[in-house]
Amino acid sequence: MTLRRITLFLTGFALCAAAMPVAAAEPGPYPTATWEQVQDEETRWAQEGKVEAPTPPGVNRYDCAPTFPGAVPVVLLHGFAGDEYRAWGYLGPALANAGLCVYSFSYGGSNAMQGGGNGPLADSAVEIKQKLTALTARLGVPKVDLIGHSEGGIMAQHIVKTDPEIAGGVRSVTTISSPTHGTLGELGATLLGNLRDELPVPPAVKDLLAGSVFLQELNSGPTTVPGIAYTTISSRFDPISSFGQNEAMIAEPGVDNYVLQNVCPASKAGHNGTVFSPTTATLVLNALDRSTVRPIPCQDDSTG
């Protein structure tokens, strides 16, 4: 083990231990939440004075034994202004109910409700690598699957592209509503120009705008890493990652790019609704187990 790896492990272990308390081993099936339920519950919790967002049911079970074909642990990365429950109240339990061992942690801020993913993306990348290293060491596994929503998908792509040690421990990357090429597209980048640094918004927002230094690094040369399977899932009703063109797609060989409306014309899921969609959940399961093609459910996912 290299000195760098040891440092990552020791630092990450401390962070991970603080951020990821051991979840009680509750039996499944685990209840899933709708986008509307998540919003209502977080509003109620805030009124009651609750600060920390809970881990979704079925997530962070350290005694988990997968029953999903060929499974490795699945690690979920939330997006900007997210938290574990807000992002994964549906998809986390849905994947656990399918027989997967699912894990999540906050980054880029606290796990206060809607309080994560706000810091500079370069800082978040360091934090995620530390926590991921600590998690894989705790689980004693050589590989994981990464799934990221919005900013979380960009972070997943970035850490495997820029860190060979991290990439060696990742089997697949699935992004959902992730503006890989920058939100607001080329138009936004042109209009903002040098005003980017003056915007009164969190650092993460500036890094997520098209043309940022962070995204230029991500998109210079191939975005993907050989040996890692990539899947992108997006929606035409998403103003964040489909601004004029589909900023979520990765036009590189071997990448499976899905637009929800091409798979399910009835879907009206927006930026947040994509991670509360049964269509998305089944596309994710098919991406994680490519030996089985599961029928894709289709309904009016008019949420978020």
Backbone bond lengths (Angstrom), bond angles and torsions (degrees), N, CA, C in turn:
res aa  C-N    CA-C-N  psi(-1)  N-CA   C-N-CA  omega(-1)  CA-C   N-CA-C  phi
1 M - - - 1.465 - - 1.528 108.73 -
2 T 1.333 117.27 130.65 1.453 120.82 -178.30 1.520 110.17 -74.71
3 L 1.374 114.24 162.87 1.452 118.98 178.64 1.518 110.43 -60.71
4 R 1.339 115.43 -38.84 1.460 119.31 179.67 1.515 110.84 -62.93
5 R 1.326 116.05 -41.36 1.462 120.85 -179.20 1.522 110.50 -65.78
6 I 1.338 116.56 -40.88 1.460 120.83 178.60 1.519 110.29 -62.50
7 T 1.340 116.07 -43.92 1.454 120.38 179.96 1.512 110.78 -61.94
8 L 1.341 116.53 -45.05 1.459 120.76 177.17 1.520 111.39 -58.19
9 F 1.329 114.10 -43.62 1.475 118.45 -177.14 1.521 111.38 -64.52
10 L 1.342 116.92 -49.53 1.451 120.10 -176.15 1.518 111.66 -64.82
11 T 1.348 115.95 -43.66 1.455 118.98 179.01 1.511 110.44 -66.76
12 G 1.326 115.06 -45.03 1.459 119.70 -178.39 1.507 112.79 -64.65
13 F 1.342 116.22 -36.24 1.459 118.51 -178.94 1.516 110.73 -61.52
14 A 1.322 115.91 -41.99 1.454 119.29 179.33 1.519 111.15 -64.53
15 L 1.349 115.35 -43.59 1.455 119.27 179.18 1.513 111.37 -64.54
16 C 1.314 114.29 -43.86 1.472 119.42 -176.56 1.523 110.87 -65.45
17 A 1.315 116.43 -40.47 1.454 120.01 -178.55 1.523 111.03 -62.80
18 A 1.339 114.91 -36.07 1.453 118.72 -179.97 1.515 111.84 -75.73
19 A 1.341 116.13 -35.69 1.465 120.28 -172.30 1.505 113.54 -88.93
20 M 1.340 118.33 -19.73 1.448 120.25 -172.54 1.536 110.90 -127.94
21 P 1.322 117.40 78.53 1.466 119.12 177.50 1.514 110.23 -62.88
22 V 1.315 115.92 150.80 1.461 120.78 -178.97 1.521 109.33 -66.56
23 A 1.331 115.49 126.02 1.452 120.41 178.64 1.525 109.67 -81.61
24 A 1.312 115.00 144.72 1.458 119.34 176.95 1.521 109.37 -65.07
25 A 1.301 116.21 146.69 1.464 121.15 -177.82 1.523 109.24 -82.71
26 E 1.325 116.18 86.09 1.447 120.26 179.48 1.530 109.70 -93.69
27 P 1.321 117.81 147.48 1.459 119.88 -179.31 1.519 111.63 -76.54
28 G 1.334 116.83 150.38 1.451 121.34 173.44 1.519 109.61 -87.23
29 P 1.330 119.18 177.68 1.464 124.30 1.82 1.523 111.78 -72.14
30 Y 1.314 114.99 153.70 1.457 121.06 -174.52 1.526 109.92 -98.03
31 P 1.319 117.57 136.99 1.472 119.83 -178.07 1.529 111.57 -69.93
32 T 1.309 115.86 136.71 1.464 121.56 176.21 1.525 108.89 -101.96
33 A 1.330 115.56 151.53 1.459 121.17 179.91 1.525 109.82 -111.01
34 T 1.313 116.45 151.91 1.462 121.35 170.49 1.523 109.01 -86.91
35 W 1.323 116.46 166.84 1.461 120.82 177.82 1.532 109.90 -60.04
36 E 1.336 116.55 -41.53 1.455 119.64 -179.98 1.527 111.20 -64.36
37 Q 1.328 117.14 -39.42 1.468 120.12 178.87 1.520 111.36 -65.21
38 V 1.312 116.90 -40.77 1.470 120.45 178.34 1.521 110.61 -60.59
39 Q 1.320 116.60 -46.01 1.463 119.93 178.88 1.527 111.43 -61.55
40 D 1.337 116.56 -45.88 1.464 120.28 -179.63 1.527 111.48 -62.62
41 E 1.343 116.47 -42.54 1.460 120.16 -178.20 1.521 111.11 -66.90
42 E 1.333 117.82 -41.48 1.467 119.11 179.98 1.522 111.08 -68.66
43 T 1.330 117.14 -33.49 1.465 119.55 174.69 1.522 110.74 -63.78
44 R 1.328 115.56 -44.43 1.471 119.77 179.71 1.517 110.93 -64.75
45 W 1.339 117.04 -43.84 1.460 120.05 179.80 1.525 111.33 -60.90
46 A 1.329 116.16 -40.02 1.470 119.94 179.51 1.525 110.38 -63.78
47 Q 1.343 116.68 -40.83 1.455 120.42 178.29 1.526 111.74 -64.98
48 E 1.334 115.81 -29.74 1.470 120.48 179.03 1.522 112.00 -83.54
49 G 1.328 117.08 -2.60 1.451 120.90 178.83 1.515 115.00 88.00
50 K 1.320 116.51 8.68 1.463 119.56 178.85 1.514 109.23 -73.25
51 V 1.334 117.01 139.70 1.453 121.55 -176.41 1.521 111.71 -107.42
52 E 1.323 116.50 -51.11 1.458 120.23 -174.66 1.531 111.67 -82.86
53 A 1.316 115.38 135.70 1.459 120.25 175.01 1.531 109.11 -77.02
54 P 1.322 118.76 139.00 1.460 120.49 -179.53 1.517 111.91 -77.74
55 T 1.319 115.22 160.00 1.460 120.92 171.17 1.522 108.26 -74.26
56 P 1.335 118.87 136.09 1.467 120.19 179.66 1.528 111.55 -61.87
57 P 1.319 118.10 153.48 1.469 120.95 177.29 1.529 111.38 -56.46
58 G 1.319 115.56 136.86 1.458 120.62 177.29 1.512 115.10 86.45
59 V 1.334 117.85 -5.26 1.464 122.41 -177.62 1.527 109.72 -102.70
60 N 1.331 116.15 147.28 1.468 123.24 -179.76 1.530 112.27 62.49
61 R 1.328 115.81 46.68 1.464 122.04 173.94 1.537 107.24 -96.93
62 Y 1.298 116.43 102.44 1.462 119.90 -173.50 1.525 112.99 -79.09
63 D 1.340 115.79 -6.48 1.457 120.17 173.45 1.528 110.79 -100.76
64 C 1.315 117.43 14.29 1.465 122.79 -173.13 1.522 111.73 -68.53
65 A 1.332 115.67 138.44 1.465 122.67 171.91 1.522 107.44 -122.35
66 P 1.324 118.98 114.56 1.467 120.83 -173.60 1.530 111.75 -70.97
67 T 1.330 114.75 148.08 1.462 121.49 172.07 1.528 110.81 -118.33
68 F 1.311 116.98 -0.87 1.461 122.76 178.90 1.529 109.46 -73.88
69 P 1.334 119.23 139.33 1.475 121.32 -176.86 1.529 112.89 -56.85
70 G 1.338 116.20 125.20 1.467 121.39 175.39 1.509 115.01 60.89
71 A 1.325 116.91 28.38 1.462 120.53 -170.40 1.519 112.94 -72.73
72 V 1.340 114.61 145.18 1.463 123.45 163.07 1.526 105.16 -122.36
73 P 1.335 118.66 163.34 1.465 119.32 179.61 1.522 111.82 -57.71
74 V 1.325 115.09 143.58 1.460 122.74 178.51 1.524 108.29 -105.63
75 V 1.327 116.40 128.12 1.465 121.43 179.62 1.520 108.40 -113.42
76 L 1.335 115.82 125.55 1.453 122.83 -176.86 1.527 110.53 -101.39
77 L 1.327 116.76 132.63 1.469 122.37 178.30 1.528 108.72 -118.30
78 H 1.328 116.22 116.99 1.463 120.65 -178.86 1.528 110.71 -73.66
79 G 1.326 115.81 174.90 1.463 120.76 -177.98 1.510 113.37 -104.60
80 F 1.336 114.71 -163.58 1.462 121.93 -178.98 1.523 111.04 -61.60
81 A 1.330 115.19 139.29 1.468 122.63 179.70 1.520 110.73 53.62
82 G 1.326 115.56 34.05 1.452 119.92 -177.07 1.514 112.52 -106.80
83 D 1.315 114.31 175.25 1.451 122.04 170.47 1.517 106.36 -149.24
84 E 1.311 116.60 172.39 1.465 119.63 -173.19 1.530 112.37 -61.89
85 Y 1.324 116.76 -39.73 1.460 118.80 -177.23 1.525 111.32 -77.91
86 R 1.307 116.87 -43.20 1.469 121.22 -178.69 1.523 111.01 -58.95
87 A 1.325 117.24 -40.07 1.460 120.86 -178.05 1.514 112.89 -82.43
88 W 1.337 117.66 -36.60 1.467 120.16 -165.44 1.520 113.92 -122.10
89 G 1.347 117.21 20.71 1.457 120.57 179.93 1.516 113.31 -63.37
90 Y 1.306 117.48 -24.64 1.466 120.72 175.60 1.523 111.65 -103.17
91 L 1.317 117.86 -55.33 1.456 120.53 -170.45 1.525 112.28 -68.68
92 G 1.333 118.28 -34.82 1.459 120.15 178.66 1.521 112.39 -58.02
93 P 1.350 117.75 -57.67 1.466 119.09 177.46 1.528 113.07 -62.34
94 A 1.341 117.80 -35.59 1.467 120.04 -179.25 1.526 110.87 -62.17
95 L 1.327 117.77 -41.32 1.463 120.92 178.63 1.524 110.73 -70.07
96 A 1.339 116.68 -38.02 1.467 119.76 177.10 1.524 110.60 -63.63
97 N 1.320 116.93 -39.63 1.464 120.64 179.13 1.526 112.12 -66.44
98 A 1.333 116.67 -22.45 1.465 120.92 177.65 1.522 112.12 -82.40
99 G 1.342 117.41 -2.36 1.456 120.90 177.20 1.505 114.93 101.40
100 L 1.333 117.13 15.68 1.463 121.38 179.31 1.523 111.24 -98.00
101 C 1.326 115.69 154.04 1.459 121.73 172.20 1.527 106.90 -96.67
102 V 1.313 116.05 117.04 1.461 122.50 -167.95 1.527 109.59 -117.64
103 Y 1.344 115.38 136.58 1.464 120.94 -177.57 1.524 109.44 -135.38
104 S 1.312 115.29 153.16 1.455 120.80 -179.58 1.516 109.72 -153.24
105 F 1.310 116.07 155.74 1.463 121.75 172.55 1.519 108.07 -152.75
106 S 1.331 115.25 161.01 1.456 119.95 177.93 1.531 109.54 -90.50
107 Y 1.313 115.22 161.37 1.475 121.10 178.09 1.529 108.23 -157.04
108 G 1.310 115.73 165.60 1.461 119.93 175.34 1.510 114.17 67.35
109 G 1.314 116.91 28.66 1.454 122.62 -175.86 1.509 108.11 145.21
110 S 1.312 117.25 -163.84 1.459 120.14 179.08 1.522 109.24 -89.31
111 N 1.326 116.18 177.54 1.454 120.11 171.21 1.530 110.21 -92.05
112 A 1.354 115.53 20.95 1.452 118.32 171.02 1.518 107.76 -59.08
113 M 1.315 116.21 147.92 1.449 119.71 -175.43 1.530 111.10 -54.41
114 Q 1.319 115.70 123.91 1.461 124.70 -177.95 1.533 111.71 61.28
115 G 1.341 116.85 26.88 1.457 119.33 -173.48 1.503 115.95 -108.60
116 G 1.334 118.63 4.22 1.460 119.78 -176.58 1.522 112.71 -102.96
117 G 1.327 114.59 171.41 1.458 120.49 176.23 1.504 115.07 68.49
118 N 1.339 118.09 21.64 1.457 120.69 -175.09 1.521 114.29 -97.05
119 G 1.327 117.21 -19.23 1.457 120.31 -174.66 1.513 113.50 -78.48
120 P 1.335 117.26 174.67 1.467 121.15 176.25 1.523 110.04 -54.58
121 L 1.327 117.21 137.12 1.456 120.03 -175.18 1.530 111.87 -63.95
122 A 1.309 118.16 -31.20 1.464 119.95 178.02 1.525 110.51 -64.44
123 D 1.327 117.33 -39.66 1.463 120.74 177.15 1.525 110.83 -68.14
124 S 1.336 115.94 -40.36 1.462 119.63 178.79 1.520 111.26 -63.22
125 A 1.329 116.76 -35.20 1.465 120.16 179.02 1.524 110.57 -61.45
126 V 1.318 117.36 -43.35 1.463 121.13 178.05 1.520 110.52 -62.19
127 E 1.328 116.32 -45.19 1.457 120.82 -178.71 1.528 111.32 -63.49
128 I 1.324 116.70 -43.65 1.471 120.34 -179.34 1.521 110.51 -63.60
129 K 1.314 117.73 -42.10 1.470 120.27 -179.99 1.522 110.88 -62.89
130 Q 1.322 116.55 -39.49 1.463 119.65 177.97 1.523 111.02 -63.46
131 K 1.316 116.74 -46.58 1.463 120.36 -177.51 1.530 110.85 -69.82
132 L 1.316 117.37 -36.81 1.456 120.34 178.78 1.522 110.88 -67.17
133 T 1.311 116.53 -41.04 1.464 120.52 177.11 1.527 111.10 -61.81
134 A 1.324 116.00 -43.47 1.465 119.99 178.69 1.527 111.33 -65.00
135 L 1.323 116.52 -39.63 1.458 120.11 -179.01 1.523 111.68 -65.92
136 T 1.329 117.84 -46.55 1.461 120.06 -179.13 1.524 110.98 -65.89
137 A 1.335 117.00 -33.61 1.464 119.55 176.35 1.525 110.56 -66.82
138 R 1.316 115.92 -41.15 1.465 119.85 179.10 1.531 111.28 -64.54
139 L 1.331 116.14 -40.81 1.463 119.91 -178.96 1.521 112.24 -78.87
140 G 1.338 116.84 -20.24 1.457 120.94 -179.00 1.519 112.83 68.04
141 V 1.338 116.01 40.40 1.468 120.53 -177.58 1.527 109.82 -118.16
142 P 1.346 117.53 147.24 1.461 119.95 179.00 1.516 114.12 -85.05
143 K 1.341 117.46 -22.70 1.464 120.82 -174.95 1.523 110.87 -138.04
144 V 1.335 114.87 151.15 1.458 121.46 171.76 1.524 108.44 -137.50
145 D 1.338 115.14 162.84 1.454 122.29 169.05 1.523 107.76 -103.14
146 L 1.335 116.95 133.71 1.460 121.40 178.14 1.524 110.08 -104.19
147 I 1.321 116.02 133.81 1.455 122.06 174.04 1.523 107.74 -128.42
148 G 1.323 116.65 125.92 1.455 120.31 -178.21 1.508 112.17 -127.94
149 H 1.320 115.85 137.93 1.468 121.25 174.41 1.518 109.19 -100.76
150 S 1.322 116.60 129.95 1.457 122.88 175.75 1.535 110.08 55.43
151 E 1.329 117.66 -119.99 1.465 121.03 178.36 1.523 111.72 -54.83
152 G 1.330 116.93 -34.82 1.464 120.09 -179.47 1.511 112.61 -60.49
153 G 1.334 117.70 -34.94 1.455 120.42 176.97 1.513 112.15 -68.22
154 I 1.313 116.28 -38.13 1.464 120.53 176.75 1.526 109.83 -64.63
155 M 1.331 116.34 -40.40 1.455 119.01 179.23 1.525 110.92 -64.36
156 A 1.343 117.04 -40.45 1.467 120.47 178.64 1.523 110.28 -60.84
157 Q 1.324 116.94 -45.64 1.466 120.28 178.83 1.526 111.36 -61.86
158 H 1.315 115.36 -42.15 1.462 119.86 -175.07 1.523 112.23 -66.16
159 I 1.326 117.28 -46.15 1.469 118.13 -173.87 1.530 111.44 -68.48
160 V 1.337 117.80 -33.14 1.465 117.63 179.57 1.518 111.28 -77.68
161 K 1.353 116.96 -28.05 1.462 119.14 178.71 1.517 112.19 -74.56
162 T 1.326 116.52 -35.31 1.459 120.00 -171.08 1.524 114.28 -99.58
163 D 1.329 118.25 -8.69 1.461 120.25 -177.31 1.523 109.44 -132.70
164 P 1.327 118.83 102.23 1.470 121.28 -178.16 1.519 113.41 -59.33
165 E 1.330 117.75 -32.89 1.468 119.17 179.05 1.518 110.95 -66.15
166 I 1.318 116.71 -42.21 1.460 120.57 176.60 1.523 109.73 -65.39
167 A 1.322 117.15 -45.01 1.468 121.08 -178.87 1.521 111.40 -58.48
168 G 1.335 116.49 -35.32 1.453 119.88 -179.88 1.515 113.66 -65.78
169 G 1.322 116.92 -16.78 1.455 120.94 179.90 1.513 113.96 -105.98
170 V 1.346 116.49 12.61 1.462 120.49 -178.04 1.520 109.54 -119.39
171 R 1.335 115.85 128.35 1.460 121.09 179.38 1.520 112.16 -90.09
172 S 1.335 116.67 -38.92 1.464 119.62 -177.68 1.516 110.30 -150.36
173 V 1.336 115.09 156.16 1.468 123.18 175.09 1.521 107.64 -127.55
174 T 1.328 116.06 121.90 1.463 121.45 175.69 1.518 108.26 -119.20
175 T 1.325 116.74 123.79 1.455 121.09 -179.83 1.526 109.36 -111.19
176 I 1.316 115.81 141.46 1.453 122.42 -178.74 1.527 108.42 -127.38
177 S 1.330 116.14 117.28 1.478 121.44 -179.72 1.519 111.77 55.29
178 S 1.314 116.25 41.63 1.468 120.61 -178.33 1.528 110.44 -101.93
179 P 1.338 118.11 116.92 1.464 120.67 179.82 1.527 111.53 -77.23
180 T 1.322 115.57 72.53 1.470 121.73 -174.73 1.525 112.03 -54.60
181 H 1.324 116.83 -36.23 1.457 120.87 -177.61 1.523 112.66 -96.82
182 G 1.315 116.43 10.35 1.457 120.77 174.70 1.505 112.89 101.38
183 T 1.332 116.34 133.06 1.447 119.37 177.04 1.529 110.68 -75.46
184 L 1.300 116.73 155.37 1.471 126.40 -173.44 1.521 112.73 72.35
185 G 1.325 117.36 -1.49 1.459 120.78 172.79 1.522 114.08 59.67
186 E 1.329 115.70 -165.15 1.461 121.37 -178.19 1.517 111.45 -65.31
187 L 1.350 116.09 -33.71 1.468 119.54 179.97 1.517 110.51 -61.24
188 G 1.333 116.14 -47.85 1.448 119.60 -179.94 1.512 112.47 -62.31
189 A 1.342 116.11 -41.42 1.462 119.91 179.16 1.519 111.13 -61.68
190 T 1.318 116.59 -39.14 1.462 120.98 -179.87 1.520 111.45 -69.21
191 L 1.337 116.09 -44.04 1.456 120.15 -177.69 1.528 112.08 -67.29
192 L 1.333 115.90 -39.09 1.455 119.16 -177.45 1.524 112.17 -75.12
193 G 1.331 114.56 -42.95 1.458 119.41 177.95 1.509 112.86 48.92
194 N 1.314 116.16 -127.11 1.461 121.41 -177.25 1.526 113.17 -78.26
195 L 1.343 116.94 -1.29 1.461 119.31 179.31 1.516 112.46 -78.39
196 R 1.335 116.37 -8.73 1.456 120.47 -175.47 1.529 112.17 -51.83
197 D 1.319 117.02 -46.84 1.463 119.91 -175.06 1.525 112.41 -70.80
198 E 1.323 117.16 -16.43 1.461 120.22 -177.48 1.527 112.45 -93.45
199 L 1.314 117.71 -6.34 1.460 120.14 -176.39 1.528 110.85 -65.36
200 P 1.340 117.92 134.99 1.477 121.61 179.11 1.524 111.71 -82.58
201 V 1.327 116.30 60.90 1.464 121.99 -178.05 1.521 108.59 -132.84
202 P 1.343 118.57 162.65 1.462 120.83 177.12 1.525 111.61 -58.42
203 P 1.332 117.49 152.95 1.466 120.94 -178.65 1.524 113.74 -54.81
204 A 1.329 117.41 -35.73 1.466 120.04 -178.15 1.517 111.43 -60.42
205 V 1.323 117.26 -36.89 1.465 120.60 -178.86 1.521 110.21 -62.96
206 K 1.316 116.45 -43.30 1.464 119.93 179.61 1.524 111.04 -63.07
207 D 1.324 116.01 -37.79 1.468 119.78 179.83 1.526 112.25 -72.02
208 L 1.342 117.04 -22.78 1.458 120.62 -178.13 1.520 112.81 -87.70
209 L 1.331 117.29 -9.84 1.459 120.41 178.32 1.521 110.44 -74.55
210 A 1.319 115.79 140.85 1.464 120.36 -179.87 1.532 110.24 -53.13
211 G 1.322 115.82 138.28 1.457 121.34 178.34 1.507 114.79 89.83
212 S 1.341 118.86 -1.41 1.461 119.86 179.03 1.523 110.08 -66.06
213 V 1.321 116.08 157.97 1.464 120.88 179.52 1.523 109.89 -59.76
214 F 1.318 117.15 -41.00 1.462 121.20 -178.68 1.522 110.68 -61.15
215 L 1.333 116.84 -46.87 1.462 119.85 -177.85 1.528 111.96 -73.68
216 Q 1.310 117.19 -29.04 1.466 118.71 174.17 1.522 110.44 -62.57
217 E 1.333 116.24 -40.26 1.465 119.91 177.94 1.529 110.46 -65.08
218 L 1.333 116.79 -42.90 1.455 120.46 -178.97 1.519 111.69 -63.24
219 N 1.326 116.71 -39.98 1.458 120.79 -172.46 1.527 114.38 -97.78
220 S 1.321 117.77 3.48 1.462 119.63 175.65 1.525 108.72 -80.30
221 G 1.321 116.63 122.77 1.454 119.37 -175.16 1.518 109.56 71.83
222 P 1.319 118.29 -167.78 1.465 120.30 179.73 1.532 111.52 -61.86
223 T 1.321 115.70 137.48 1.460 121.06 174.76 1.521 110.66 -80.11
224 T 1.319 115.68 -31.96 1.464 120.72 -174.09 1.523 111.67 -88.17
225 V 1.318 114.59 162.31 1.462 122.71 179.06 1.528 108.25 -116.17
226 P 1.332 118.78 129.47 1.464 120.38 179.00 1.526 111.84 -56.21
227 G 1.332 115.60 141.16 1.454 120.70 178.90 1.509 114.60 91.15
228 I 1.339 117.70 -8.47 1.458 122.63 178.04 1.523 108.34 -111.38
229 A 1.327 116.97 131.16 1.464 121.79 178.68 1.524 109.64 -83.35
230 Y 1.326 116.64 134.49 1.464 121.81 -177.65 1.523 110.86 -120.06
231 T 1.333 114.94 139.26 1.458 122.17 174.43 1.526 108.10 -138.11
232 T 1.328 116.98 134.90 1.466 120.47 172.04 1.520 108.88 -118.28
233 I 1.337 115.60 141.62 1.456 122.80 178.20 1.523 107.57 -129.82
234 S 1.326 116.71 128.05 1.460 119.87 -177.09 1.516 109.86 -145.45
235 S 1.329 116.16 175.59 1.456 122.18 -177.86 1.518 110.08 -135.78
236 R 1.310 116.57 142.59 1.464 120.71 176.15 1.521 111.92 -69.23
237 F 1.332 117.27 -16.16 1.457 121.17 -179.04 1.536 111.66 -94.94
238 D 1.302 116.14 14.62 1.466 121.99 -178.71 1.528 109.18 -99.39
239 P 1.333 118.66 109.43 1.464 120.21 -179.53 1.522 113.50 -75.43
240 I 1.332 117.22 -10.44 1.462 120.72 -177.19 1.524 111.16 -86.52
241 S 1.330 117.03 -46.74 1.465 119.78 -175.21 1.525 113.45 -111.82
242 S 1.339 116.91 10.89 1.471 119.72 176.64 1.519 109.75 -134.93
243 F 1.313 116.12 46.27 1.463 121.40 -175.50 1.538 109.39 -84.25
244 G 1.321 115.57 94.25 1.466 119.44 178.02 1.514 112.79 82.14
245 Q 1.295 117.09 -44.69 1.459 122.90 173.69 1.518 106.08 -136.75
246 N 1.315 117.29 169.95 1.463 117.05 -176.62 1.516 109.97 -88.50
247 E 1.330 115.66 97.28 1.462 120.73 -179.35 1.514 112.54 -70.45
248 A 1.335 117.11 -10.31 1.464 120.18 -177.61 1.524 112.61 -82.85
249 M 1.316 118.14 -23.34 1.456 120.42 -174.16 1.523 112.49 -74.19
250 I 1.326 115.40 147.49 1.460 122.14 173.67 1.525 106.76 -115.76
251 A 1.309 116.18 105.62 1.469 121.16 -175.10 1.523 110.40 -86.27
252 E 1.327 114.87 68.85 1.462 121.00 179.50 1.523 109.06 -133.67
253 P 1.318 117.51 153.71 1.463 120.37 -177.99 1.525 111.99 -57.89
254 G 1.331 114.99 138.96 1.452 120.55 175.22 1.507 115.60 85.81
255 V 1.343 117.76 -4.22 1.459 120.47 -179.97 1.527 109.18 -90.45
256 D 1.330 116.64 130.72 1.458 121.77 174.71 1.521 108.63 -92.23
257 N 1.334 116.69 111.18 1.461 122.45 179.83 1.524 109.42 -105.42
258 Y 1.332 116.48 122.38 1.457 120.85 179.62 1.522 109.90 -119.67
259 V 1.325 116.13 131.08 1.462 122.65 167.27 1.525 106.28 -103.97
260 L 1.321 117.26 124.87 1.458 120.46 -172.57 1.522 112.66 -52.42
261 Q 1.330 116.97 -40.29 1.458 119.26 -175.98 1.532 112.88 -71.67
262 N 1.328 117.47 -18.80 1.463 119.48 173.09 1.524 111.45 -75.44
263 V 1.328 115.19 -26.60 1.467 121.17 179.92 1.522 110.45 -92.65
264 C 1.321 115.56 -38.19 1.464 122.34 -177.82 1.528 108.39 -138.62
265 P 1.330 118.69 94.10 1.467 121.12 -177.15 1.522 113.80 -58.21
266 A 1.334 117.79 -23.95 1.466 120.70 -178.18 1.522 113.03 -75.54
267 S 1.318 118.19 -16.55 1.465 120.86 -174.84 1.522 111.51 -68.90
268 K 1.316 115.60 133.03 1.464 122.04 173.98 1.532 110.22 -121.69
269 A 1.318 116.20 22.34 1.465 120.16 -177.46 1.518 110.87 -59.33
270 G 1.320 115.32 136.48 1.450 120.99 177.19 1.517 111.51 -97.47
271 H 1.317 116.87 -155.22 1.459 121.29 -172.98 1.525 111.64 -60.60
272 N 1.315 117.53 -46.82 1.461 120.37 178.89 1.527 111.74 -85.34
273 G 1.321 116.49 -30.41 1.448 120.15 -178.26 1.512 114.02 -62.55
274 T 1.322 117.91 -23.21 1.468 119.93 -178.60 1.516 112.45 -61.07
275 V 1.337 117.82 -32.25 1.468 119.51 -179.14 1.532 112.12 -90.65
276 F 1.345 116.08 8.74 1.456 121.41 173.89 1.523 110.51 -120.47
277 S 1.307 116.36 22.18 1.456 122.71 -174.50 1.530 111.37 -107.32
278 P 1.340 118.93 127.82 1.463 120.85 172.90 1.528 112.54 -59.46
279 T 1.339 116.74 -30.70 1.466 119.97 176.58 1.521 109.95 -62.17
280 T 1.342 116.24 -47.76 1.466 120.54 177.28 1.520 110.95 -59.88
281 A 1.327 117.17 -45.28 1.462 120.69 -177.33 1.525 110.98 -57.76
282 T 1.320 117.37 -41.68 1.465 120.06 -179.07 1.521 111.10 -72.28
283 L 1.325 117.77 -36.98 1.468 120.01 175.04 1.524 110.37 -61.36
284 V 1.329 116.80 -38.61 1.468 120.80 177.80 1.520 110.10 -64.55
285 L 1.325 117.35 -46.33 1.466 120.34 179.78 1.530 110.93 -60.71
286 N 1.319 117.34 -40.23 1.467 120.35 177.48 1.526 111.61 -66.09
287 A 1.334 116.48 -33.61 1.462 119.87 177.74 1.525 111.48 -69.54
288 L 1.333 116.79 -34.43 1.456 120.82 -178.21 1.524 112.64 -80.50
289 D 1.321 116.36 -22.85 1.464 121.39 176.60 1.521 108.23 -134.66
290 R 1.330 115.70 91.34 1.470 120.21 -173.89 1.520 112.74 -81.52
291 S 1.328 116.48 -0.22 1.465 119.42 177.08 1.521 111.98 -83.25
292 T 1.331 116.37 -12.88 1.458 121.25 -178.01 1.523 109.25 -126.81
293 V 1.322 116.74 130.89 1.461 121.24 176.38 1.522 108.01 -104.50
294 R 1.325 116.09 107.31 1.449 121.11 -178.49 1.528 110.07 -87.27
295 P 1.330 117.93 142.75 1.469 120.09 176.65 1.523 110.75 -59.45
296 I 1.322 116.82 138.12 1.463 121.31 -177.23 1.526 109.86 -91.09
297 P 1.330 118.20 117.37 1.466 119.79 175.46 1.519 110.38 -70.12
298 C 1.312 116.55 150.86 1.463 120.24 -177.78 1.517 109.06 -138.40
299 Q 1.333 115.68 126.12 1.463 120.98 178.46 1.514 108.51 -154.81
300 D 1.318 116.03 173.99 1.465 122.07 179.45 1.525 107.96 -79.35
301 D 1.330 115.94 92.21 1.474 120.46 178.50 1.525 109.52 -84.77
302 S 1.317 116.70 66.35 1.463 119.92 -173.45 1.518 110.48 -88.33
303 T 1.312 116.18 62.62 1.462 120.51 -179.81 1.527 110.32 -131.38
304 G 1.297 115.32 151.33 1.462 121.79 169.95 1.486 115.06 60.73
